[in-house]
Amino acid sequence: MALHETIAFALFAAITVGSSIGVVLMRDVWHSALLLGVALLSVAVHYVMLQAEFIAAMQVLVYVGGVLILITFAVMLTREPGPQEVTET
């Protein structure tokens, strides 16, 4: 394994671990969902580095494209209005 491959692996491993910890520790659900997308995309990069391009494509299509969009819509539809969003009736 070449030096640049080791550096790329270490960089994306740090991104994966950091964003995964951020998913758990983030108080805002919206930011947590975005960090989940970052974690899932960085796992897809790991698959590409392992020369498993089909699995990486399925990771992006199924998890990032499907599950994350579903989570995003669920968060947008179930959020309670904040103090600025309350309308007078």
Helices and strands as residue ranges (DSSP letters): H 3-25, H 29-49, H 53-58, I 59-67, H 68-78
